Amino acid sequence: MTAIPVQPAVSQVAPRAPLPPAPLYSLEPVLFAIPALAECAGSATLGGDREMALAALTTARLMLATIPPILLLEAERVTRAERARSWLSALTMPQPARMAILRSIDASVSGGMDAAASLRELMQVLTGHLSPAALTELGMLAERLRLYYEQTP
């Protein structure tokens, strides 16, 4: 009996074609600030990792609202944080992750250096549950918050 040689499967990803030029009166494309975190949440398996990734994504979006260009009023941030806490209560995840996410949600109301510190804590707690790119985005957001609040009285 003759063995049939098996060639390893090679994944070939077709390169993306460049975007066509935008029409003269078109709107600028909207760039999402945390794409790796969104991709991590979308591709995680069902269960705890996906719920932690979704909670991290929600928390990051709340944090983005504390700095320009979004910079929501504090009353709006309070409402969003209350609703995020309510939503978080329905998720299943380890207690340390839940507590770190709750601290970050609370810090998103007032902003400041506490917000940056809570994001760094969240990064440490979620290491191993989020992709390296998602963790990097959380770190970059924490650094943006720190730099903004160092310059803002």
PETA-V559802 format. One line per field, one symbol per residue. ss: DSSP state (A for helix, B for strand, O for the rest). A space follows every 10 residues. Layout:
ss=???
This chain:
ss=OOOOOOOOOO OOOOOOOOOO OOOOOOOOOO OOOOAAAAAA AAAOOOOAAA AAAAAAAAAA AAAAOOOOOO OOOAAAAAAA AAAAAAAAOO OOOOAAAAAA AAAAAAAAAA OOAAAAAAAA AAAAAABOOB OAAAAAAAAA AAAAAAAAAA AOO
